[in-house]
Amino acid sequence: MGSTLNSAEAMHGLNRRGSAVRPAECLEERWYAAQTCANREKRVQEQLRQRAVEAYLPVYASVSRWKDRRVRLELALFPGYVFVRLALRDRLRVLETPGVARLVGFGGQPTPLPDQEIEALRQGLAKELRVEPRSYLTVGQRVRVNTGPLQGLEGILERKKKISRFVISLDLIMRSVAVEIDEAELEAVR
């Protein structure tokens, strides 16, 4: 059996095991991670917008050196993922989009991401914070941001070459991003 629901199951609000999905979950709009085919994130985002699905693709600027010049590129901050905001009853609009492999979750059910994490990412990138992908990190000094666009987020403090970086890990997709930050904006979490 595949990892996605067929149209009859989706219309009747059933999960893969045939048990009912709670109605509130089907109606409430939440953020989900849609896994995409390799290097298709931008195309998927555009197709989702054409289908009237709110899609968010966080990107960061990278400079690549080619033979004769340097090129500034916008790359996906979380390669292979686009974030979508939708009610579960509308998931077929996402799953039928070319380039989308699945909605990330457990036990055959898509798992929502905390709204606060997505909104903080959006605000931080809008303020043009220096953000870059980082290998998945779960161990280190836990801190909370007190001020600025990332206020309220918890993550891990990392020091690299006298620069403090705040690492945000999205456990659902096992990816992390690092943001340069002033340590005065942080407090230790116990």
ChimeraX attribute file (.defattr): number of C-alpha atoms within 10 A of each C-alpha:
attribute: neighborCount
match mode: 1-to-1
recipient: residues
	/A:1	5
	/A:2	7
	/A:3	14
	/A:4	19
	/A:5	20
	/A:6	13
	/A:7	10
	/A:8	9
	/A:9	16
	/A:10	19
	/A:11	12
	/A:12	12
	/A:13	19
	/A:14	17
	/A:15	19
	/A:16	18
	/A:17	11
	/A:18	10
	/A:19	10
	/A:20	12
	/A:21	17
	/A:22	11
	/A:23	11
	/A:24	10
	/A:25	14
	/A:26	17
	/A:27	13
	/A:28	12
	/A:29	16
	/A:30	17
	/A:31	22
	/A:32	27
	/A:33	23
	/A:34	25
	/A:35	22
	/A:36	23
	/A:37	16
	/A:38	12
	/A:39	14
	/A:40	18
	/A:41	26
	/A:42	17
	/A:43	12
	/A:44	24
	/A:45	24
	/A:46	15
	/A:47	17
	/A:48	23
	/A:49	13
	/A:50	10
	/A:51	12
	/A:52	11
	/A:53	18
	/A:54	14
	/A:55	22
	/A:56	21
	/A:57	19
	/A:58	21
	/A:59	18
	/A:60	17
	/A:61	15
	/A:62	12
	/A:63	10
	/A:64	11
	/A:65	10
	/A:66	8
	/A:67	6
	/A:68	6
	/A:69	7
	/A:70	10
	/A:71	11
	/A:72	10
	/A:73	12
	/A:74	12
	/A:75	18
	/A:76	20
	/A:77	20
	/A:78	22
	/A:79	19
	/A:80	19
	/A:81	30
	/A:82	25
	/A:83	21
	/A:84	25
	/A:85	20
	/A:86	21
	/A:87	16
	/A:88	23
	/A:89	18
	/A:90	16
	/A:91	21
	/A:92	15
	/A:93	13
	/A:94	23
	/A:95	18
	/A:96	12
	/A:97	16
	/A:98	14
	/A:99	21
	/A:100	22
	/A:101	19
	/A:102	20
	/A:103	25
	/A:104	19
	/A:105	17
	/A:106	9
	/A:107	10
	/A:108	15
	/A:109	18
	/A:110	18
	/A:111	17
	/A:112	20
	/A:113	21
	/A:114	12
	/A:115	12
	/A:116	14
	/A:117	18
	/A:118	17
	/A:119	14
	/A:120	17
	/A:121	19
	/A:122	17
	/A:123	15
	/A:124	18
	/A:125	18
	/A:126	11
	/A:127	11
	/A:128	11
	/A:129	16
	/A:130	14
	/A:131	21
	/A:132	19
	/A:133	19
	/A:134	16
	/A:135	12
	/A:136	16
	/A:137	18
	/A:138	17
	/A:139	9
	/A:140	11
	/A:141	12
	/A:142	18
	/A:143	21
	/A:144	19
	/A:145	22
	/A:146	15
	/A:147	12
	/A:148	13
	/A:149	18
	/A:150	24
	/A:151	15
	/A:152	16
	/A:153	18
	/A:154	21
	/A:155	27
	/A:156	20
	/A:157	24
	/A:158	18
	/A:159	11
	/A:160	8
	/A:161	5
	/A:162	7
	/A:163	11
	/A:164	16
	/A:165	21
	/A:166	26
	/A:167	28
	/A:168	23
	/A:169	21
	/A:170	19
	/A:171	12
	/A:172	14
	/A:173	17
	/A:174	12
	/A:175	18
	/A:176	20
	/A:177	21
	/A:178	22
	/A:179	21
	/A:180	18
	/A:181	20
	/A:182	12
	/A:183	15
	/A:184	9
	/A:185	14
	/A:186	21
	/A:187	14
	/A:188	13
	/A:189	12
	/A:190	6
